[in-house]
Amino acid sequence: SARRKALPGWLHEYNHHRPHTATENRPPITRLTNLSGQYS
C-alpha cells in the first residue's frame, strides 16, 4: 500500500531531521550514542 511505502522515508525524516521540543529542538537521533559500534 502507499502508506507502507511512505513509512521508511517518514521515519527517517522524523528521527533524523525533525526538531523535537522534548530534546531542545534537536532530532531524536542526537540522543543516541555509539551508533558506529566502536565502543562496548
Phi and psi restraints in degrees (range 20) as a CNS / XPLOR table:
assign (resid 1 and name C) (resid 2 and name N)
       (resid 2 and name CA) (resid 2 and name C) 1.0 -64.4 20.0 2
assign (resid 2 and name N) (resid 2 and name CA)
       (resid 2 and name C) (resid 3 and name N) 1.0 -37.0 20.0 2
assign (resid 2 and name C) (resid 3 and name N)
       (resid 3 and name CA) (resid 3 and name C) 1.0 -64.2 20.0 2
assign (resid 3 and name N) (resid 3 and name CA)
       (resid 3 and name C) (resid 4 and name N) 1.0 -42.3 20.0 2
assign (resid 3 and name C) (resid 4 and name N)
       (resid 4 and name CA) (resid 4 and name C) 1.0 -64.2 20.0 2
assign (resid 4 and name N) (resid 4 and name CA)
       (resid 4 and name C) (resid 5 and name N) 1.0 -39.5 20.0 2
assign (resid 4 and name C) (resid 5 and name N)
       (resid 5 and name CA) (resid 5 and name C) 1.0 -69.7 20.0 2
assign (resid 5 and name N) (resid 5 and name CA)
       (resid 5 and name C) (resid 6 and name N) 1.0 -32.6 20.0 2
assign (resid 5 and name C) (resid 6 and name N)
       (resid 6 and name CA) (resid 6 and name C) 1.0 -80.4 20.0 2
assign (resid 6 and name N) (resid 6 and name CA)
       (resid 6 and name C) (resid 7 and name N) 1.0 -20.4 20.0 2
assign (resid 6 and name C) (resid 7 and name N)
       (resid 7 and name CA) (resid 7 and name C) 1.0 -59.3 20.0 2
assign (resid 7 and name N) (resid 7 and name CA)
       (resid 7 and name C) (resid 8 and name N) 1.0 -47.3 20.0 2
assign (resid 7 and name C) (resid 8 and name N)
       (resid 8 and name CA) (resid 8 and name C) 1.0 -58.4 20.0 2
assign (resid 8 and name N) (resid 8 and name CA)
       (resid 8 and name C) (resid 9 and name N) 1.0 -42.3 20.0 2
assign (resid 8 and name C) (resid 9 and name N)
       (resid 9 and name CA) (resid 9 and name C) 1.0 -65.4 20.0 2
assign (resid 9 and name N) (resid 9 and name CA)
       (resid 9 and name C) (resid 10 and name N) 1.0 -40.6 20.0 2
assign (resid 9 and name C) (resid 10 and name N)
       (resid 10 and name CA) (resid 10 and name C) 1.0 -65.3 20.0 2
assign (resid 10 and name N) (resid 10 and name CA)
       (resid 10 and name C) (resid 11 and name N) 1.0 -43.7 20.0 2
assign (resid 10 and name C) (resid 11 and name N)
       (resid 11 and name CA) (resid 11 and name C) 1.0 -61.8 20.0 2
assign (resid 11 and name N) (resid 11 and name CA)
       (resid 11 and name C) (resid 12 and name N) 1.0 -40.9 20.0 2
assign (resid 11 and name C) (resid 12 and name N)
       (resid 12 and name CA) (resid 12 and name C) 1.0 -62.8 20.0 2
assign (resid 12 and name N) (resid 12 and name CA)
       (resid 12 and name C) (resid 13 and name N) 1.0 -47.6 20.0 2
assign (resid 12 and name C) (resid 13 and name N)
       (resid 13 and name CA) (resid 13 and name C) 1.0 -60.0 20.0 2
assign (resid 13 and name N) (resid 13 and name CA)
       (resid 13 and name C) (resid 14 and name N) 1.0 -45.5 20.0 2
assign (resid 13 and name C) (resid 14 and name N)
       (resid 14 and name CA) (resid 14 and name C) 1.0 -63.9 20.0 2
assign (resid 14 and name N) (resid 14 and name CA)
       (resid 14 and name C) (resid 15 and name N) 1.0 -43.1 20.0 2
assign (resid 14 and name C) (resid 15 and name N)
       (resid 15 and name CA) (resid 15 and name C) 1.0 -89.6 20.0 2
assign (resid 15 and name N) (resid 15 and name CA)
       (resid 15 and name C) (resid 16 and name N) 1.0 -23.1 20.0 2
assign (resid 15 and name C) (resid 16 and name N)
       (resid 16 and name CA) (resid 16 and name C) 1.0 -109.9 20.0 2
assign (resid 16 and name N) (resid 16 and name CA)
       (resid 16 and name C) (resid 17 and name N) 1.0 -21.8 20.0 2
assign (resid 16 and name C) (resid 17 and name N)
       (resid 17 and name CA) (resid 17 and name C) 1.0 -126.8 20.0 2
assign (resid 17 and name N) (resid 17 and name CA)
       (resid 17 and name C) (resid 18 and name N) 1.0 -32.9 20.0 2
assign (resid 17 and name C) (resid 18 and name N)
       (resid 18 and name CA) (resid 18 and name C) 1.0 -75.9 20.0 2
assign (resid 18 and name N) (resid 18 and name CA)
       (resid 18 and name C) (resid 19 and name N) 1.0 125.1 20.0 2
assign (resid 18 and name C) (resid 19 and name N)
       (resid 19 and name CA) (resid 19 and name C) 1.0 -71.3 20.0 2
assign (resid 19 and name N) (resid 19 and name CA)
       (resid 19 and name C) (resid 20 and name N) 1.0 142.6 20.0 2
assign (resid 19 and name C) (resid 20 and name N)
       (resid 20 and name CA) (resid 20 and name C) 1.0 -119.2 20.0 2
assign (resid 20 and name N) (resid 20 and name CA)
       (resid 20 and name C) (resid 21 and name N) 1.0 129.8 20.0 2
assign (resid 20 and name C) (resid 21 and name N)
       (resid 21 and name CA) (resid 21 and name C) 1.0 -63.9 20.0 2
assign (resid 21 and name N) (resid 21 and name CA)
       (resid 21 and name C) (resid 22 and name N) 1.0 -29.5 20.0 2
assign (resid 21 and name C) (resid 22 and name N)
       (resid 22 and name CA) (resid 22 and name C) 1.0 -67.2 20.0 2
assign (resid 22 and name N) (resid 22 and name CA)
       (resid 22 and name C) (resid 23 and name N) 1.0 -19.9 20.0 2
assign (resid 22 and name C) (resid 23 and name N)
       (resid 23 and name CA) (resid 23 and name C) 1.0 -116.4 20.0 2
assign (resid 23 and name N) (resid 23 and name CA)
       (resid 23 and name C) (resid 24 and name N) 1.0 37.1 20.0 2
assign (resid 23 and name C) (resid 24 and name N)
       (resid 24 and name CA) (resid 24 and name C) 1.0 56.7 20.0 2
assign (resid 24 and name N) (resid 24 and name CA)
       (resid 24 and name C) (resid 25 and name N) 1.0 44.1 20.0 2
assign (resid 24 and name C) (resid 25 and name N)
       (resid 25 and name CA) (resid 25 and name C) 1.0 61.9 20.0 2
assign (resid 25 and name N) (resid 25 and name CA)
       (resid 25 and name C) (resid 26 and name N) 1.0 27.5 20.0 2
assign (resid 25 and name C) (resid 26 and name N)
       (resid 26 and name CA) (resid 26 and name C) 1.0 -108.2 20.0 2
assign (resid 26 and name N) (resid 26 and name CA)
       (resid 26 and name C) (resid 27 and name N) 1.0 152.6 20.0 2
assign (resid 26 and name C) (resid 27 and name N)
       (resid 27 and name CA) (resid 27 and name C) 1.0 -69.6 20.0 2
assign (resid 27 and name N) (resid 27 and name CA)
       (resid 27 and name C) (resid 28 and name N) 1.0 154.2 20.0 2
assign (resid 27 and name C) (resid 28 and name N)
       (resid 28 and name CA) (resid 28 and name C) 1.0 -56.8 20.0 2
assign (resid 28 and name N) (resid 28 and name CA)
       (resid 28 and name C) (resid 29 and name N) 1.0 -31.0 20.0 2
assign (resid 28 and name C) (resid 29 and name N)
       (resid 29 and name CA) (resid 29 and name C) 1.0 -58.8 20.0 2
assign (resid 29 and name N) (resid 29 and name CA)
       (resid 29 and name C) (resid 30 and name N) 1.0 -26.2 20.0 2
assign (resid 29 and name C) (resid 30 and name N)
       (resid 30 and name CA) (resid 30 and name C) 1.0 -69.9 20.0 2
assign (resid 30 and name N) (resid 30 and name CA)
       (resid 30 and name C) (resid 31 and name N) 1.0 -14.2 20.0 2
assign (resid 30 and name C) (resid 31 and name N)
       (resid 31 and name CA) (resid 31 and name C) 1.0 -84.8 20.0 2
assign (resid 31 and name N) (resid 31 and name CA)
       (resid 31 and name C) (resid 32 and name N) 1.0 -13.8 20.0 2
assign (resid 31 and name C) (resid 32 and name N)
       (resid 32 and name CA) (resid 32 and name C) 1.0 -82.5 20.0 2
assign (resid 32 and name N) (resid 32 and name CA)
       (resid 32 and name C) (resid 33 and name N) 1.0 145.9 20.0 2
assign (resid 32 and name C) (resid 33 and name N)
       (resid 33 and name CA) (resid 33 and name C) 1.0 -121.1 20.0 2
assign (resid 33 and name N) (resid 33 and name CA)
       (resid 33 and name C) (resid 34 and name N) 1.0 158.2 20.0 2
assign (resid 33 and name C) (resid 34 and name N)
       (resid 34 and name CA) (resid 34 and name C) 1.0 58.2 20.0 2
assign (resid 34 and name N) (resid 34 and name CA)
       (resid 34 and name C) (resid 35 and name N) 1.0 43.5 20.0 2
assign (resid 34 and name C) (resid 35 and name N)
       (resid 35 and name CA) (resid 35 and name C) 1.0 -65.7 20.0 2
assign (resid 35 and name N) (resid 35 and name CA)
       (resid 35 and name C) (resid 36 and name N) 1.0 -29.8 20.0 2
assign (resid 35 and name C) (resid 36 and name N)
       (resid 36 and name CA) (resid 36 and name C) 1.0 -79.5 20.0 2
assign (resid 36 and name N) (resid 36 and name CA)
       (resid 36 and name C) (resid 37 and name N) 1.0 -12.1 20.0 2
assign (resid 36 and name C) (resid 37 and name N)
       (resid 37 and name CA) (resid 37 and name C) 1.0 76.7 20.0 2
assign (resid 37 and name N) (resid 37 and name CA)
       (resid 37 and name C) (resid 38 and name N) 1.0 19.5 20.0 2
assign (resid 37 and name C) (resid 38 and name N)
       (resid 38 and name CA) (resid 38 and name C) 1.0 -76.6 20.0 2
assign (resid 38 and name N) (resid 38 and name CA)
       (resid 38 and name C) (resid 39 and name N) 1.0 -20.6 20.0 2
assign (resid 38 and name C) (resid 39 and name N)
       (resid 39 and name CA) (resid 39 and name C) 1.0 -117.3 20.0 2
assign (resid 39 and name N) (resid 39 and name CA)
       (resid 39 and name C) (resid 40 and name N) 1.0 147.1 20.0 2
